[in-house]
Amino acid sequence: MDILRPEQIITVAAFLGLLLLAAALLRTKGGALKSRLTAGRRMDVTEVASLGPSDRAVLLRIDGREFLVLTSKRGTPQALPLGDMPAPRGPEATA
């Protein structure tokens, strides 16, 4: 009794070949595909950072403007436009 039959080996090899071909296509054409999928979008999540077990900071770009959204399970989300923030005060402002 054979553990692996030749048709099983051929099936696995064909599947892996198709998987590698798809990975190569995504690597070469991935930028064009992403731009096509995101065309016409007005809002983009630039970055998400965890501030704690229930708190997050989300950087959004909406119509070319950036916003910082602070969310928590216990409170109301806060949205701050980044272009309108005052200059920081203190020792880090002079550095």
LUMVO-381105 format. One record per residue: residue in three letters; x, y, z of N, C-alpha, C in turn. Coordinates in nm, 2 decimals. Each point is the difference from the previous one (the first is absolute). Example, Ala and Ser with C-alpha at 12.3 -4.5 7.8 and 13.67 -1.06 7.14 Angstrom:
# residues 2
<rest->Ala, n_east->1.32, n_north->-0.57, n_up->0.78, ca_east->-0.09, ca_north->0.12, ca_up->0.00, c_east->0.09, c_north->0.12, c_up->0.00>
<rest->Ser, n_east->-0.04, n_north->0.11, n_up->-0.07, ca_east->0.09, ca_north->0.11, ca_up->0.00, c_east->-0.08, c_north->0.11, c_up->0.08>
***
This chain:
# residues 95
<rest->Met, n_east->0.08, n_north->-0.12, n_up->0.00, ca_east->-0.08, ca_north->0.12, ca_up->0.00, c_east->0.09, c_north->0.12, c_up->0.00>
<rest->Asp, n_east->-0.02, n_north->0.09, n_up->-0.10, ca_east->0.08, ca_north->0.12, ca_up->-0.01, c_east->-0.07, c_north->0.11, c_up->0.09>
<rest->Ile, n_east->0.09, n_north->0.08, n_up->0.07, ca_east->-0.05, ca_north->0.11, ca_up->0.08, c_east->-0.04, c_north->0.11, c_up->-0.09>
<rest->Leu, n_east->0.08, n_north->0.03, n_up->-0.10, ca_east->-0.03, ca_north->0.11, ca_up->-0.10, c_east->-0.01, c_north->-0.06, c_up->-0.14>
<rest->Arg, n_east->-0.11, n_north->0.03, n_up->-0.06, ca_east->-0.02, ca_north->-0.05, ca_up->-0.14, c_east->0.05, c_north->0.11, c_up->-0.09>
<rest->Pro, n_east->0.04, n_north->-0.03, n_up->-0.12, ca_east->0.06, ca_north->0.10, ca_up->-0.09, c_east->-0.10, c_north->0.12, c_up->-0.03>
<rest->Glu, n_east->-0.13, n_north->-0.03, n_up->-0.01, ca_east->-0.10, ca_north->0.10, ca_up->-0.03, c_east->-0.01, c_north->0.10, c_up->0.12>
<rest->Gln, n_east->0.02, n_north->-0.05, n_up->0.12, ca_east->0.00, ca_north->0.10, ca_up->0.11, c_east->0.12, c_north->0.09, c_up->0.00>
<rest->Ile, n_east->0.12, n_north->-0.05, n_up->-0.04, ca_east->0.12, ca_north->0.08, ca_up->-0.01, c_east->-0.02, c_north->0.10, c_up->-0.11>
<rest->Ile, n_east->-0.06, n_north->-0.04, n_up->-0.11, ca_east->-0.02, ca_north->0.10, ca_up->-0.11, c_east->-0.10, c_north->0.11, c_up->0.04>
<rest->Thr, n_east->-0.10, n_north->-0.04, n_up->0.07, ca_east->-0.10, ca_north->0.10, ca_up->0.05, c_east->0.06, c_north->0.10, c_up->0.09>
<rest->Val, n_east->0.08, n_north->-0.05, n_up->0.10, ca_east->0.07, ca_north->0.09, ca_up->0.09, c_east->0.10, c_north->0.09, c_up->-0.07>
<rest->Ala, n_east->0.07, n_north->-0.05, n_up->-0.10, ca_east->0.10, ca_north->0.08, ca_up->-0.07, c_east->-0.07, c_north->0.10, c_up->-0.09>
<rest->Ala, n_east->-0.11, n_north->-0.03, n_up->-0.06, ca_east->-0.08, ca_north->0.09, ca_up->-0.08, c_east->-0.06, c_north->0.11, c_up->0.09>
<rest->Phe, n_east->-0.05, n_north->-0.03, n_up->0.11, ca_east->-0.05, ca_north->0.10, ca_up->0.09, c_east->0.11, c_north->0.10, c_up->0.05>
<rest->Leu, n_east->0.11, n_north->-0.06, n_up->0.04, ca_east->0.12, ca_north->0.09, ca_up->0.04, c_east->0.05, c_north->0.09, c_up->-0.11>
<rest->Gly, n_east->0.00, n_north->-0.06, n_up->-0.13, ca_east->0.04, ca_north->0.08, ca_up->-0.11, c_east->-0.10, c_north->0.12, c_up->-0.02>
<rest->Leu, n_east->-0.13, n_north->-0.03, n_up->0.00, ca_east->-0.10, ca_north->0.11, ca_up->-0.01, c_east->0.02, c_north->0.10, c_up->0.11>
<rest->Leu, n_east->0.02, n_north->-0.04, n_up->0.12, ca_east->0.02, ca_north->0.09, ca_up->0.11, c_east->0.12, c_north->0.09, c_up->-0.02>
<rest->Leu, n_east->0.11, n_north->-0.06, n_up->-0.04, ca_east->0.12, ca_north->0.08, ca_up->-0.03, c_east->-0.02, c_north->0.10, c_up->-0.11>
<rest->Leu, n_east->-0.07, n_north->-0.04, n_up->-0.10, ca_east->-0.03, ca_north->0.08, ca_up->-0.12, c_east->-0.09, c_north->0.12, c_up->0.05>
<rest->Ala, n_east->-0.10, n_north->-0.02, n_up->0.08, ca_east->-0.08, ca_north->0.10, ca_up->0.06, c_east->0.08, c_north->0.10, c_up->0.08>
<rest->Ala, n_east->0.09, n_north->-0.05, n_up->0.08, ca_east->0.09, ca_north->0.08, ca_up->0.09, c_east->0.09, c_north->0.09, c_up->-0.09>
<rest->Ala, n_east->0.05, n_north->-0.06, n_up->-0.10, ca_east->0.09, ca_north->0.08, ca_up->-0.09, c_east->-0.08, c_north->0.11, c_up->-0.08>
<rest->Leu, n_east->-0.12, n_north->-0.03, n_up->-0.04, ca_east->-0.09, ca_north->0.10, ca_up->-0.06, c_east->-0.03, c_north->0.11, c_up->0.09>
<rest->Leu, n_east->-0.03, n_north->-0.03, n_up->0.13, ca_east->-0.04, ca_north->0.10, ca_up->0.09, c_east->0.12, c_north->0.09, c_up->0.04>
<rest->Arg, n_east->0.12, n_north->-0.06, n_up->0.00, ca_east->0.12, ca_north->0.07, ca_up->0.03, c_east->0.03, c_north->0.10, c_up->-0.11>
<rest->Thr, n_east->-0.02, n_north->-0.04, n_up->-0.13, ca_east->0.04, ca_north->0.09, ca_up->-0.11, c_east->-0.11, c_north->0.10, c_up->-0.03>
<rest->Lys, n_east->-0.13, n_north->-0.04, n_up->0.01, ca_east->-0.11, ca_north->0.08, ca_up->-0.04, c_east->-0.08, c_north->0.05, c_up->0.12>
<rest->Gly, n_east->0.05, n_north->-0.02, n_up->0.12, ca_east->-0.07, ca_north->0.04, ca_up->0.12, c_east->-0.03, c_north->0.15, c_up->0.02>
<rest->Gly, n_east->0.10, n_north->0.08, n_up->-0.05, ca_east->-0.03, ca_north->0.15, ca_up->0.01, c_east->-0.11, c_north->0.04, c_up->-0.08>
<rest->Ala, n_east->-0.01, n_north->-0.05, n_up->-0.13, ca_east->-0.10, ca_north->0.04, ca_up->-0.09, c_east->-0.14, c_north->-0.05, c_up->0.05>
<rest->Leu, n_east->0.00, n_north->-0.12, n_up->0.06, ca_east->-0.12, ca_north->-0.06, ca_up->0.05, c_east->-0.05, c_north->0.08, c_up->0.12>
<rest->Lys, n_east->0.09, n_north->0.04, n_up->0.09, ca_east->-0.03, ca_north->0.08, ca_up->0.12, c_east->-0.06, c_north->0.14, c_up->-0.04>
<rest->Ser, n_east->0.06, n_north->0.06, n_up->-0.10, ca_east->-0.04, ca_north->0.14, ca_up->-0.04, c_east->-0.14, c_north->-0.02, c_up->-0.07>
<rest->Arg, n_east->-0.03, n_north->-0.11, n_up->-0.07, ca_east->-0.13, ca_north->-0.02, ca_up->-0.06, c_east->-0.10, c_north->-0.02, c_up->0.10>
<rest->Leu, n_east->0.03, n_north->-0.07, n_up->0.11, ca_east->-0.10, ca_north->-0.03, ca_up->0.10, c_east->-0.03, c_north->0.12, c_up->0.09>
<rest->Thr, n_east->0.10, n_north->0.09, n_up->0.02, ca_east->-0.01, ca_north->0.12, ca_up->0.08, c_east->-0.04, c_north->0.12, c_up->-0.07>
<rest->Ala, n_east->-0.02, n_north->-0.01, n_up->-0.13, ca_east->-0.04, ca_north->0.12, ca_up->-0.08, c_east->-0.13, c_north->0.05, c_up->0.04>
<rest->Gly, n_east->-0.02, n_north->0.13, n_up->0.02, ca_east->-0.13, ca_north->0.05, ca_up->0.04, c_east->-0.02, c_north->0.00, c_up->0.14>
<rest->Arg, n_east->0.09, n_north->-0.05, n_up->0.08, ca_east->-0.02, ca_north->0.00, ca_up->0.15, c_east->0.04, c_north->0.13, c_up->0.06>
<rest->Arg, n_east->-0.08, n_north->0.05, n_up->0.09, ca_east->0.02, ca_north->0.13, ca_up->0.06, c_east->0.07, c_north->-0.02, c_up->0.14>
<rest->Met, n_east->-0.02, n_north->-0.11, n_up->0.06, ca_east->0.06, ca_north->-0.03, ca_up->0.13, c_east->0.09, c_north->-0.11, c_up->0.00>
<rest->Asp, n_east->0.11, n_north->0.01, n_up->0.07, ca_east->0.10, ca_north->-0.10, ca_up->0.01, c_east->0.06, c_north->-0.01, c_up->0.14>
<rest->Val, n_east->0.01, n_north->-0.12, n_up->0.06, ca_east->0.06, ca_north->-0.02, ca_up->0.13, c_east->0.15, c_north->-0.01, c_up->-0.02>
<rest->Thr, n_east->0.07, n_north->0.10, n_up->0.05, ca_east->0.14, ca_north->0.00, ca_up->-0.02, c_east->0.08, c_north->-0.09, c_up->0.10>
<rest->Glu, n_east->-0.04, n_north->0.01, n_up->0.12, ca_east->0.07, ca_north->-0.08, ca_up->0.11, c_east->-0.09, c_north->-0.02, c_up->0.12>
<rest->Val, n_east->0.01, n_north->-0.11, n_up->0.06, ca_east->-0.07, ca_north->-0.03, ca_up->0.13, c_east->0.10, c_north->-0.04, c_up->0.10>
<rest->Ala, n_east->-0.01, n_north->0.06, n_up->0.12, ca_east->0.09, ca_north->-0.04, ca_up->0.11, c_east->-0.08, c_north->-0.03, c_up->0.12>
<rest->Ser, n_east->0.04, n_north->-0.11, n_up->0.07, ca_east->-0.06, ca_north->-0.03, ca_up->0.13, c_east->0.06, c_north->0.07, c_up->0.11>
<rest->Leu, n_east->-0.08, n_north->0.07, n_up->0.08, ca_east->0.05, ca_north->0.08, ca_up->0.11, c_east->-0.02, c_north->-0.08, c_up->0.13>
<rest->Gly, n_east->-0.07, n_north->-0.10, n_up->0.00, ca_east->-0.03, ca_north->-0.08, ca_up->0.12, c_east->-0.09, c_north->-0.12, c_up->-0.04>
<rest->Pro, n_east->-0.05, n_north->-0.07, n_up->0.10, ca_east->-0.09, ca_north->-0.11, ca_up->-0.03, c_east->-0.13, c_north->0.04, c_up->-0.06>
<rest->Ser, n_east->-0.05, n_north->0.12, n_up->0.02, ca_east->-0.13, ca_north->0.04, ca_up->-0.05, c_east->0.01, c_north->0.14, c_up->-0.07>
<rest->Asp, n_east->0.12, n_north->0.05, n_up->-0.02, ca_east->0.02, ca_north->0.13, ca_up->-0.06, c_east->0.08, c_north->-0.01, c_up->-0.13>
<rest->Arg, n_east->-0.05, n_north->0.08, n_up->-0.10, ca_east->0.07, ca_north->0.00, ca_up->-0.13, c_east->0.01, c_north->0.14, c_up->-0.05>
<rest->Ala, n_east->0.11, n_north->0.03, n_up->-0.08, ca_east->0.01, ca_north->0.12, ca_up->-0.07, c_east->0.00, c_north->-0.03, c_up->-0.15>
<rest->Val, n_east->-0.08, n_north->0.06, n_up->-0.08, ca_east->-0.02, ca_north->-0.02, ca_up->-0.14, c_east->0.03, c_north->0.12, c_up->-0.08>
<rest->Leu, n_east->0.09, n_north->-0.01, n_up->-0.09, ca_east->0.04, ca_north->0.12, ca_up->-0.09, c_east->-0.08, c_north->-0.02, c_up->-0.13>
<rest->Leu, n_east->-0.09, n_north->0.10, n_up->-0.03, ca_east->-0.08, ca_north->-0.01, ca_up->-0.12, c_east->0.04, c_north->0.11, c_up->-0.10>
<rest->Arg, n_east->-0.01, n_north->-0.02, n_up->-0.12, ca_east->0.01, ca_north->0.10, ca_up->-0.11, c_east->-0.13, c_north->0.01, c_up->-0.07>
<rest->Ile, n_east->-0.06, n_north->0.12, n_up->0.01, ca_east->-0.13, ca_north->0.02, ca_up->-0.06, c_east->0.01, c_north->0.12, c_up->-0.09>
<rest->Asp, n_east->-0.02, n_north->-0.02, n_up->-0.13, ca_east->0.01, ca_north->0.11, ca_up->-0.10, c_east->0.13, c_north->0.08, c_up->0.01>
<rest->Gly, n_east->0.11, n_north->-0.07, n_up->0.03, ca_east->0.13, ca_north->0.07, ca_up->0.00, c_east->0.03, c_north->0.06, c_up->0.14>
<rest->Arg, n_east->-0.09, n_north->-0.01, n_up->0.09, ca_east->0.03, ca_north->0.05, ca_up->0.14, c_east->0.02, c_north->-0.12, c_up->0.09>
<rest->Glu, n_east->0.08, n_north->0.02, n_up->0.11, ca_east->0.02, ca_north->-0.11, ca_up->0.09, c_east->-0.07, c_north->0.03, c_up->0.13>
<rest->Phe, n_east->-0.05, n_north->-0.11, n_up->0.06, ca_east->-0.07, ca_north->0.01, ca_up->0.13, c_east->0.05, c_north->-0.11, c_up->0.09>
<rest->Leu, n_east->0.01, n_north->0.03, n_up->0.13, ca_east->0.04, ca_north->-0.10, ca_up->0.10, c_east->-0.13, c_north->-0.03, c_up->0.07>
<rest->Val, n_east->-0.04, n_north->-0.13, n_up->0.00, ca_east->-0.12, ca_north->-0.04, ca_up->0.07, c_east->0.05, c_north->-0.09, c_up->0.12>
<rest->Leu, n_east->-0.04, n_north->0.04, n_up->0.12, ca_east->0.03, ca_north->-0.08, ca_up->0.12, c_east->-0.13, c_north->-0.07, c_up->0.04>
<rest->Thr, n_east->0.01, n_north->-0.13, n_up->0.02, ca_east->-0.11, ca_north->-0.08, ca_up->0.03, c_east->0.02, c_north->-0.08, c_up->0.13>
<rest->Ser, n_east->-0.10, n_north->-0.03, n_up->0.08, ca_east->0.01, ca_north->-0.07, ca_up->0.12, c_east->-0.14, c_north->-0.08, c_up->0.02>
<rest->Lys, n_east->0.01, n_north->-0.11, n_up->0.06, ca_east->-0.13, ca_north->-0.07, ca_up->0.03, c_east->-0.08, c_north->0.07, c_up->0.10>
<rest->Arg, n_east->0.07, n_north->0.08, n_up->0.09, ca_east->-0.07, ca_north->0.06, ca_up->0.11, c_east->-0.05, c_north->0.14, c_up->-0.03>
<rest->Gly, n_east->0.05, n_north->0.06, n_up->-0.11, ca_east->-0.04, ca_north->0.14, ca_up->-0.02, c_east->-0.04, c_north->0.03, c_up->-0.15>
<rest->Thr, n_east->-0.02, n_north->0.13, n_up->-0.02, ca_east->-0.04, ca_north->0.05, ca_up->-0.13, c_east->0.12, c_north->0.02, c_up->-0.09>
<rest->Pro, n_east->0.00, n_north->-0.04, n_up->-0.12, ca_east->0.11, ca_north->0.02, ca_up->-0.09, c_east->0.03, c_north->0.15, c_up->-0.02>
<rest->Gln, n_east->0.12, n_north->0.04, n_up->-0.01, ca_east->0.04, ca_north->0.14, ca_up->-0.02, c_east->0.07, c_north->0.01, c_up->-0.13>
<rest->Ala, n_east->-0.04, n_north->0.09, n_up->-0.09, ca_east->0.07, ca_north->0.03, ca_up->-0.13, c_east->0.06, c_north->0.13, c_up->0.01>
<rest->Leu, n_east->0.13, n_north->0.00, n_up->-0.04, ca_east->0.08, ca_north->0.13, ca_up->0.00, c_east->0.06, c_north->0.02, c_up->-0.13>
<rest->Pro, n_east->-0.03, n_north->0.12, n_up->-0.07, ca_east->0.07, ca_north->0.03, ca_up->-0.12, c_east->0.14, c_north->0.03, c_up->0.02>
<rest->Leu, n_east->0.09, n_north->-0.07, n_up->-0.07, ca_east->0.15, ca_north->0.02, ca_up->0.03, c_east->0.05, c_north->0.13, c_up->-0.06>
<rest->Gly, n_east->-0.05, n_north->0.05, n_up->-0.10, ca_east->0.05, ca_north->0.13, ca_up->-0.06, c_east->-0.03, c_north->0.12, c_up->0.09>
<rest->Asp, n_east->-0.10, n_north->-0.01, n_up->0.09, ca_east->-0.04, ca_north->0.11, ca_up->0.08, c_east->0.05, c_north->0.00, c_up->0.14>
<rest->Met, n_east->0.09, n_north->-0.10, n_up->0.03, ca_east->0.05, ca_north->-0.01, ca_up->0.14, c_east->0.10, c_north->0.11, c_up->0.03>
<rest->Pro, n_east->0.00, n_north->0.05, n_up->0.13, ca_east->0.10, ca_north->0.10, ca_up->0.03, c_east->0.14, c_north->-0.06, c_up->0.02>
<rest->Ala, n_east->0.10, n_north->0.08, n_up->-0.01, ca_east->0.14, ca_north->-0.04, ca_up->0.02, c_east->0.02, c_north->-0.05, c_up->0.14>
<rest->Pro, n_east->0.07, n_north->-0.11, n_up->0.02, ca_east->0.03, ca_north->-0.05, ca_up->0.13, c_east->0.08, c_north->0.09, c_up->0.09>
<rest->Arg, n_east->-0.03, n_north->0.00, n_up->0.13, ca_east->0.08, ca_north->0.08, ca_up->0.09, c_east->0.08, c_north->-0.09, c_up->0.09>
<rest->Gly, n_east->0.11, n_north->0.05, n_up->0.05, ca_east->0.08, ca_north->-0.07, ca_up->0.09, c_east->0.13, c_north->-0.04, c_up->-0.06>
<rest->Pro, n_east->0.08, n_north->-0.09, n_up->0.07, ca_east->0.14, ca_north->-0.03, ca_up->-0.05, c_east->0.00, c_north->-0.06, c_up->-0.14>
<rest->Glu, n_east->-0.10, n_north->-0.08, n_up->-0.04, ca_east->0.01, ca_north->-0.06, ca_up->-0.13, c_east->-0.02, c_north->0.10, c_up->-0.11>
<rest->Ala, n_east->-0.06, n_north->0.12, n_up->0.03, ca_east->-0.02, ca_north->0.10, ca_up->-0.10, c_east->0.13, c_north->0.07, c_up->-0.04>
<rest->Thr, n_east->0.10, n_north->0.00, n_up->0.09, ca_east->0.12, ca_north->0.07, ca_up->-0.03, c_east->0.10, c_north->-0.09, c_up->-0.06>
<rest->Ala, n_east->-0.02, n_north->-0.13, n_up->0.00, ca_east->0.09, ca_north->-0.10, ca_up->-0.06, c_east->0.01, c_north->0.00, c_up->-0.15>
***
